[in-house]
């Protein structure tokens, strides 16, 4: 045992020094040690691994030669799983392990087909250190910094030795195969060298090459080459069933020995129940050879018929595998049987092709149906199972490659006749088509930031936008997805410039996003409206609503920022700059009538600031006006032009001073909306329709502008003079504008109140409000 321990230690050291060496020299001495596996392996339970993964039929030799392409429970599949486990161990022994060495994922297709299907595979992974199990897979514990190199080397060495021993068994070159036979049969005692199982295991048999697996005869189990039709030993046809063994004789028959050449042949004594001329009814000593001769005769006849069917099928231009089963079952003349099978082949293949649609896998092509029919040798049920199973495996493979929809993958397989790689090529070509078109049609690539997979736009940004790293591309896509969820996403050029100059996500969000100062709505910075003279962002709705109401109900000098009240319109430069940009903004957001009203009010404001502009109070043509050819206009002092900016309580006070009644209560049945008729511009021209604006409290069921017009209408109809309620600036402007000789100067001893009162008397006497002429 000390010597065996030294051999193991040498192999461990070799793997630690060079984990990539496929066959270290220290491995050969361990292969030649004649010890049973329970003494040879220390960490792996080789007996449980073999018995759990290798299925042995009763009475059949469990060890070589075995087919490498055998079912998953055979030695070939076990060897593949062991090689994958060995690869895991070698990766852990690397000086720099792979990137994802901590976790073995259950969803990996290679893991599912090999280690996941192996009995005891996960136990071996736990020996390597993968002891933390999660729904995603097996991994190292959270606190593990690096693999346990000595233990990993010991487990990897035992996996390497077991895999090499199985390679020797499959090649029929193992020096001690009886130990493995003992484990597979469940016996703890070693078998004798001349025992039947060991003898059968050591007997060399024919082994077919990997590219031509061949077929095993059902009678003598001889492994024939693939193209052959008759067995090379017993000459039975390929599709013939295994013959039933003759019933056991009541007593063993003595061996028949051939007489010497010079002696006459001996004959059995005649029997009263049979005649010596009938071999089938001869003595028990002759009954066995007679049956064997009959069996061989039948085999020759069946073989000849199979050969005739194959040749006839080739002569009629049909694959022999597609008709040989049906033609054999029909019997009769070979030509007729093959013709009938060929005629029924089309209908059978069509039915088989349509069976995939009923299984929810999409229709099968005729080529797929023909392949399944040939492999099943004309057996309809087996062909159906083979075709559906093959299509299901192909759909699973395409789903693992990124095409899970059966409605997309199924037609691709149908178009390519069941060719998996052809279908994958077509599906990938369809997925890459927008990318190829984008390269030819436009210089700026189209990147869908709101797609389900965020990795796709990241890769496209790296490919087309020239970003320096994956992290910057990921940051750009993250910001684009966040801003796109809020509304209109920012322009790609703006995002690219922002990410190129800064990598701080918080700073980038402040640069690309802002919040409305009125309603608090979070929006992209390009969506905000900005006013000249302040830094308050306004959302489009708040901006439009503020100026829509302000233009109609306020003076143009009050159209400043609703959040901070800037800019100061008393400053000439600030006012000019502000209204020059505001005019462009309002043209885009206001309806045409409201924008025209804004332009009119702005023009009047600027005209009032112009010292060369004078207001004409006379109702006369321009050439006969006392002001001559100067720029002027004619509005009486109680006109809506002057009174529309007055507050409604001030207008009501003027009516009360004149003793004019007015209404404040809404009429019965009011709908809460202004019902004053006005002209509205529609797609069919100007039409009369109710105003529809909200009704204020104490406004007689009308909106603010229409109630102001109602009050001014009463003032004009009664010719009330607004001079008694003029403020100091208003009385100065009215005297300058309406007195024939202009505003007189203020006396040196005259106070402002006295001067204002004198100007009001001059306005009442020199520019009285004349009654409104009645309409004809």
PyMOL commands that set and color helices and strands:
alter all, ss='L'
color gray80, all
select helices_A, chain A and resi 2-17+26-31+37-40+46-53+75-92+109-113+121-128+149-170+178-184+196-202+279-281+284-315+320-330+334-358+366-375+380-400+406-415+420-441+454-464+470-486+492-501+505-512+525-527+540-553+556-558+572-589+592-609+640-643+648-657+704-717+722-725+728-738+752-766
alter helices_A, ss='H'
color red, helices_A
select strands_A, chain A and resi 103-105+132-133+137-139+215-216+223-224+513-515+522-524+677-682+685-690
alter strands_A, ss='S'
color yellow, strands_A
deselect
rebuild
show_as cartoon
